[in-house]
Amino acid sequence: MRRRAFVRGFAATGAGLTLPLPSADTAAAAASAAARPSAAGSSAAGSWQEVPAPPGQEAAHLVAVAAAGPTLAWAVGEQGRYGGTVGTPIALSWDGSAWSTADLSHLTYSGGLRAVAAGPPGGAAWALGTNTAGQDQLLAWDGTTWREADFPGRGEPGTRLTDVTSGPDGGFWVSGRHGDRAGLLHGDGGTWRWCGPLPDEAAPTPSGVHVTPGGEVWVHGDIIARWDGAWTVVPRRLGIRASVSGLLPVAHDDIWLTGFAYGVGGPPGKPPGVTLQHYDGTQWTDIKAPFGVGLLSGIVGDADGRPDRISGWDFWDQKRAHYLRWDGTAWVSERGPETASTFLPEALTRIPGADGGYWSVGTTAFSPYPPAQLRIERYA
């Protein structure tokens, strides 16, 4: 679901999603800075398969995906973006047999939809976007398309919505900012309210939100914190020009973090380095991933919230997604099917009730320049 901290992270580092595919010169420069990883040690490539996606305008990408079950899912993103010229939103829905495009002609939005979350089958689904006036909006699925919904602070200066996710009780949580204070918006049965803001008035706006199977609510990004009626902030340690793309809190002393970092300097087009960290309740430790040059775009747990899958883009093998699977002891490689160009997976979600299935969505280039198109893969 969630969370396009990943996409926003590129903009925050100054790279945006406009970085061209690395050239041979760039590759050589990167090689001098990082050793090329060895071939993947564990593979289940046959388990990941491409699922046809409806064509969008050129320069299209999907940045978030959520599933209510094997026969109901949603994915959202942007199409027609070129450099600094924003595109238009695109939204897909899955009916158990095919993905179809929702009609969004009633939305006058700047750029794409950036987050989506699903409740149980037959329940609600919510998404986030920004209208042409620059105001963040909350959208509800009406069975056919997405419609704007009211919420406290809508249209007010200082209100921002960054990510949305669902909880085990059927409620929904939105990370963001209200009254110019970072915090959480909670929805239960269509009624929305802002929770108490983070105690530090200078606290940065979280870019993502995660709810555990036990109902614990976490925000992450430039701040990592847990909400249980009061805020508990967890120290954050990242490198230079680094971004967080996902957080998986298994327990208070067992937290996983994914992302990417550009480090200091480097040639134009320099690829980022993978960020994978673990928190033991006292400190963060860098974990060596199966590949080091590229990025990790999201992490999901199993039905019990334990580590399960990570999606990634491998600079050295761009024609297939480089997923990581937790084998009980370490993260091991799991490859997607080979593509004609490249596959940048931008979001990953577990499919409830599908015996461990997953949706992975993104685009067919490292950046959504023309002729980049939507790409969807499923692990069954």
C-alpha positions as CSV (number, residue, x, y, z in Angstrom):
1,M,0.0,0.0,0.0
2,R,1.1,3.4,0.9
3,R,3.2,5.4,0.8
4,R,5.1,7.0,-1.8
5,A,7.9,8.1,0.5
6,F,10.0,6.4,-2.2
7,V,8.9,8.8,-4.9
8,R,9.0,11.8,-2.6
9,G,12.5,10.7,-1.5
10,F,13.9,11.2,-5.0
11,A,12.6,14.8,-5.0
12,A,14.0,15.4,-1.5
13,T,17.5,14.3,-2.6
14,G,17.3,16.5,-5.7
15,A,17.2,13.6,-8.0
16,G,13.5,13.5,-8.6
17,L,12.1,10.7,-10.7
18,T,13.8,12.3,-13.7
19,L,17.1,10.6,-13.6
20,P,18.0,9.0,-16.9
21,L,19.1,5.4,-17.1
22,P,22.7,5.2,-16.1
23,S,25.2,5.5,-19.0
24,A,28.2,3.3,-19.5
25,D,30.4,6.2,-18.0
26,T,28.1,6.4,-15.0
27,A,28.3,2.7,-14.5
28,A,32.1,2.8,-14.6
29,A,32.1,5.6,-12.1
30,A,29.8,3.7,-9.8
31,A,31.9,0.6,-10.2
32,S,34.9,2.4,-8.8
33,A,32.8,3.4,-5.7
34,A,31.2,0.1,-5.0
35,A,32.1,-3.5,-5.8
36,R,29.7,-5.3,-8.1
37,P,27.7,-7.9,-6.1
38,S,27.9,-11.6,-6.9
39,A,25.0,-13.5,-8.5
40,A,21.9,-14.0,-6.4
41,G,22.2,-16.9,-4.1
42,S,18.5,-17.9,-3.7
43,S,16.0,-17.5,-6.5
44,A,12.3,-18.1,-7.0
45,A,12.0,-16.2,-10.3
46,G,9.3,-18.5,-11.6
47,S,7.0,-17.5,-8.8
48,W,6.9,-13.8,-10.0
49,Q,4.9,-13.2,-13.2
50,E,4.0,-10.1,-15.2
51,V,0.2,-9.3,-15.2
52,P,-0.9,-7.1,-18.1
53,A,-1.5,-3.5,-17.2
54,P,-3.8,-1.2,-19.2
55,P,-1.8,1.3,-21.3
56,G,-1.5,4.8,-20.0
57,Q,0.0,7.9,-21.6
58,E,3.7,7.8,-22.0
59,A,5.8,8.5,-19.0
60,A,3.4,6.5,-16.7
61,H,4.2,4.9,-13.4
62,L,2.3,3.3,-10.5
63,V,3.5,4.4,-7.0
64,A,1.1,2.7,-4.6
65,V,-0.9,-0.6,-4.5
66,A,-3.3,-2.1,-2.0
67,A,-5.3,-5.3,-1.9
68,A,-8.5,-6.2,-0.1
69,G,-8.2,-9.9,-1.2
70,P,-7.4,-12.0,-4.2
71,T,-10.2,-10.5,-6.3
72,L,-10.1,-6.9,-5.3
73,A,-7.1,-4.5,-5.5
74,W,-6.2,-0.9,-6.5
75,A,-3.1,0.8,-7.8
76,V,-2.6,4.5,-8.4
77,G,0.0,6.7,-10.0
78,E,0.7,9.3,-12.6
79,Q,0.9,9.5,-16.4
80,G,2.2,12.0,-18.9
81,R,4.9,13.4,-16.6
82,Y,8.0,14.8,-18.4
83,G,10.7,16.3,-16.3
84,G,9.3,19.2,-14.3
85,T,6.0,19.1,-16.2
86,V,3.5,17.2,-14.0
87,G,1.1,14.8,-15.5
88,T,-2.3,13.6,-14.7
89,P,-3.5,10.9,-12.2
90,I,-4.1,7.3,-13.2
91,A,-5.9,4.7,-11.1
92,L,-6.4,1.0,-11.8
93,S,-8.7,-1.6,-10.1
94,W,-8.4,-5.4,-10.1
95,D,-11.5,-7.6,-10.3
96,G,-9.8,-11.0,-9.9
97,S,-9.2,-11.5,-13.6
98,A,-7.8,-8.2,-15.1
99,W,-6.7,-4.7,-14.2
100,S,-8.9,-1.9,-15.6
101,T,-8.5,1.9,-15.7
102,A,-10.9,4.1,-13.6
103,D,-12.4,7.2,-15.1
104,L,-10.8,10.2,-13.3
105,S,-12.0,12.9,-15.7
106,H,-14.0,14.5,-12.8
107,L,-10.8,15.2,-10.9
108,T,-8.8,18.4,-11.7
109,Y,-5.6,17.3,-10.2
110,S,-2.0,18.3,-10.5
111,G,0.2,15.2,-10.8
112,G,-0.8,11.8,-9.8
113,L,-2.5,10.0,-6.9
114,R,0.2,9.0,-4.5
115,A,-1.1,6.6,-1.9
116,V,-3.9,4.0,-1.6
117,A,-5.2,1.7,1.2
118,A,-7.8,-1.1,1.3
119,G,-10.0,-2.5,4.1
120,P,-11.4,-6.0,4.1
121,P,-13.4,-7.3,1.1
122,G,-16.6,-5.3,0.9
123,G,-15.1,-2.6,3.0
124,A,-13.8,0.9,2.2
125,A,-10.7,2.0,0.2
126,W,-9.1,5.4,0.3
127,A,-6.5,7.3,-1.8
128,L,-4.6,10.6,-1.6
129,G,-4.0,13.2,-4.2
130,T,-3.5,17.0,-4.7
131,N,-5.8,19.2,-6.7
132,T,-4.7,22.0,-9.0
133,A,-5.0,24.5,-6.2
134,G,-2.2,22.6,-4.4
135,Q,-4.6,21.3,-1.7
136,D,-4.2,17.7,-0.5
137,Q,-7.3,15.6,-0.9
138,L,-8.7,12.4,0.6
139,L,-10.6,10.2,-1.9
140,A,-13.0,7.3,-1.3
141,W,-13.7,4.4,-3.7
142,D,-17.4,4.4,-4.7
143,G,-17.3,1.0,-6.5
144,T,-16.4,2.5,-9.8
145,T,-14.0,5.4,-9.3
146,W,-12.5,7.8,-6.7
147,R,-14.5,10.6,-5.2
148,E,-13.3,13.4,-2.9
149,A,-14.3,13.1,0.7
150,D,-14.4,15.7,3.4
151,F,-12.0,15.7,6.4
152,P,-11.0,18.1,9.2
153,G,-8.6,20.8,7.9
154,R,-9.4,20.2,4.2
155,G,-8.3,23.1,2.1
156,E,-6.7,24.9,5.1
157,P,-3.1,26.2,5.0
158,G,-0.7,23.9,6.8
159,T,-2.7,20.7,6.1
160,R,-0.8,18.0,4.3
161,L,-1.7,14.3,3.7
162,T,1.3,12.1,2.8
163,D,0.2,8.4,3.1
164,V,-2.7,6.2,4.1
165,T,-3.0,2.7,5.4
166,S,-5.6,0.4,7.1
167,G,-5.7,-1.2,10.5
168,P,-6.9,-4.6,11.6
169,D,-10.1,-3.1,13.1
170,G,-11.2,-1.7,9.7
171,G,-10.1,1.8,10.5
172,F,-7.8,3.9,8.4
173,W,-4.8,6.1,9.3
174,V,-3.3,9.0,7.3
175,S,0.1,10.5,8.0
176,G,0.5,14.2,7.4
177,R,0.3,17.7,9.0
178,H,-2.5,19.8,10.4
179,G,-2.3,23.3,11.9
180,D,1.3,23.2,10.8
181,R,2.1,20.3,13.2
182,A,3.1,16.8,12.2
183,G,0.6,14.1,13.1
184,L,-2.0,11.5,12.2
185,L,-5.6,11.6,10.8
186,H,-7.8,8.6,11.9
187,G,-10.9,7.5,10.1
188,D,-13.5,5.1,11.5
189,G,-16.7,4.5,9.7
190,G,-16.4,7.6,7.6
191,T,-15.7,10.0,10.5
192,W,-12.2,11.5,10.5
193,R,-10.3,13.2,13.3
194,W,-6.8,14.4,13.9
195,C,-4.9,12.8,16.7
196,G,-2.6,14.8,19.0
197,P,0.4,16.2,17.1
198,L,3.9,15.1,17.6
199,P,5.2,16.9,20.8
200,D,8.1,18.7,19.0
201,E,6.6,21.6,17.1
202,A,9.6,21.4,14.7
203,A,9.0,17.7,14.0
204,P,9.1,17.0,10.2
205,T,6.1,15.7,8.4
206,P,6.2,11.9,8.2
207,S,6.1,10.5,4.7
208,G,4.6,7.1,5.5
209,V,2.4,5.3,8.0
210,H,2.3,1.6,9.0
211,V,-0.2,-0.3,11.2
212,T,0.9,-3.7,12.6
213,P,-1.5,-6.7,12.7
214,G,-1.8,-6.0,16.5
215,G,-3.0,-2.4,15.8
216,E,0.2,-0.4,16.6
217,V,0.4,2.7,14.5
218,W,3.8,4.0,13.3
219,V,4.9,6.9,11.2
220,H,8.2,7.1,9.3
221,G,10.3,9.2,7.0
222,D,12.4,12.1,8.4
223,I,11.0,11.0,11.8
224,I,10.1,7.5,13.2
225,A,7.5,7.4,15.9
226,R,4.8,5.2,17.4
227,W,1.3,6.5,18.4
228,D,-0.7,4.8,21.2
229,G,-2.5,7.8,22.5
230,A,0.8,9.5,23.1
231,W,3.9,9.7,20.9
232,T,7.1,7.7,21.3
233,V,9.9,8.8,19.0
234,V,12.6,6.3,17.9
235,P,16.0,7.7,17.1
236,R,16.7,7.7,13.4
237,R,20.1,7.2,11.8
238,L,20.6,7.5,8.1
239,G,23.3,8.4,5.7
240,I,23.8,11.6,3.7
241,R,21.1,12.4,1.1
242,A,19.1,9.4,2.3
243,S,15.4,8.5,2.1
244,V,13.2,6.0,3.9
245,S,10.9,4.0,1.7
246,G,9.4,1.6,4.2
247,L,9.2,0.6,7.9
248,L,8.3,-2.8,9.3
249,P,7.9,-2.8,13.1
250,V,7.8,-6.4,14.3
251,A,8.2,-5.5,17.9
252,H,9.6,-2.5,19.8
253,D,13.0,-4.1,19.7
254,D,12.7,-5.5,16.2
255,I,12.2,-2.9,13.5
256,W,13.3,-3.1,9.8
257,L,13.8,0.0,7.6
258,T,14.3,0.2,3.8
259,G,15.4,3.0,1.5
260,F,18.3,4.4,-0.5
261,A,21.0,7.0,-0.1
262,Y,23.1,9.0,-2.6
263,G,26.0,9.9,-0.3
264,V,28.4,12.7,-0.9
265,G,29.2,14.0,-4.4
266,G,29.5,11.7,-7.4
267,P,29.1,12.2,-11.1
268,P,25.7,13.3,-12.7
269,G,23.4,10.3,-12.9
270,K,25.1,8.5,-10.0
271,P,22.8,5.7,-8.8
272,P,21.9,5.5,-5.1
273,G,23.0,2.9,-2.7
274,V,20.7,0.4,-0.9
275,T,19.7,1.2,2.7
276,L,18.6,-1.7,4.8
277,Q,18.7,-1.3,8.6
278,H,17.5,-3.1,11.7
279,Y,16.7,-1.6,15.1
280,D,17.1,-3.8,18.3
281,G,15.5,-1.3,20.7
282,T,18.8,0.4,21.4
283,Q,20.5,1.2,18.1
284,W,20.2,0.8,14.3
285,T,22.5,-1.6,12.5
286,D,23.2,-1.6,8.8
287,I,22.4,-4.9,7.2
288,K,24.2,-6.1,4.1
289,A,21.7,-6.7,1.3
290,P,22.2,-9.1,-1.6
291,F,23.0,-6.1,-3.8
292,G,24.4,-2.7,-2.8
293,V,23.9,-0.3,-5.8
294,G,20.3,0.6,-6.4
295,L,17.4,1.0,-4.0
296,L,14.8,-0.7,-1.9
297,S,11.4,0.6,-2.5
298,G,9.3,-1.1,0.2
299,I,8.9,-3.8,2.8
300,V,6.0,-5.9,3.8
301,G,5.3,-8.5,6.5
302,D,3.4,-11.7,6.5
303,A,-0.1,-12.1,8.0
304,D,1.5,-12.0,11.5
305,G,3.6,-9.0,10.8
306,R,6.9,-10.8,10.6
307,P,9.5,-9.9,7.9
308,D,8.6,-11.3,4.5
309,R,9.4,-9.4,1.3
310,I,11.2,-6.3,0.1
311,S,11.1,-4.9,-3.4
312,G,14.1,-3.4,-5.1
313,W,15.8,-2.0,-8.2
314,D,19.3,-3.5,-8.8
315,F,21.6,-1.1,-10.8
316,W,23.5,-4.1,-12.1
317,D,20.5,-6.1,-13.3
318,Q,17.9,-3.6,-14.3
319,K,15.8,-5.9,-16.6
320,R,14.2,-7.6,-13.7
321,A,13.1,-6.7,-10.2
322,H,15.3,-7.7,-7.4
323,Y,13.1,-8.8,-4.5
324,L,14.4,-9.9,-1.1
325,R,12.8,-12.8,0.8
326,W,13.3,-13.4,4.5
327,D,14.3,-17.0,5.0
328,G,14.1,-16.9,8.8
329,T,17.7,-15.9,9.2
330,A,18.7,-13.5,6.4
331,W,17.3,-11.6,3.4
332,V,18.0,-13.6,0.2
333,S,17.4,-12.8,-3.4
334,E,14.2,-13.6,-5.3
335,R,14.1,-12.4,-8.9
336,G,11.3,-11.2,-11.1
337,P,10.8,-12.1,-14.8
338,E,13.2,-10.5,-17.3
339,T,11.8,-7.4,-19.2
340,A,12.7,-5.9,-22.5
341,S,14.0,-2.7,-20.9
342,T,13.9,-2.3,-17.1
343,F,11.5,-2.6,-14.2
344,L,11.5,-0.1,-11.4
345,P,9.2,-1.5,-8.7
346,E,7.8,1.4,-6.7
347,A,5.3,-0.3,-4.3
348,L,4.7,-3.8,-2.9
349,T,1.7,-5.2,-1.0
350,R,0.6,-8.5,0.4
351,I,-2.6,-10.0,-0.9
352,P,-4.8,-11.1,2.1
353,G,-6.1,-14.6,1.9
354,A,-4.0,-15.5,-1.1
355,D,-1.6,-17.9,0.6
356,G,1.3,-15.4,0.6
357,G,0.7,-13.7,-2.7
358,Y,1.9,-10.1,-3.5
359,W,1.4,-7.3,-6.0
360,S,4.3,-5.3,-7.2
361,V,3.8,-2.2,-9.3
362,G,6.0,0.4,-11.0
363,T,7.2,1.5,-14.4
364,T,9.3,0.3,-17.3
365,A,12.2,2.7,-16.8
366,F,14.3,4.1,-14.0
367,S,12.4,7.3,-14.4
368,P,9.0,7.9,-16.0
369,Y,10.2,9.7,-19.1
370,P,8.6,8.7,-22.4
371,P,8.1,5.9,-23.4
372,A,7.9,4.5,-19.8
373,Q,4.7,2.5,-19.2
374,L,3.0,0.9,-16.3
375,R,4.2,-2.5,-15.1
376,I,2.6,-4.9,-12.7
377,E,4.0,-8.2,-11.3
378,R,2.3,-10.8,-9.1
379,Y,3.7,-13.5,-6.8
380,A,1.3,-16.3,-6.5
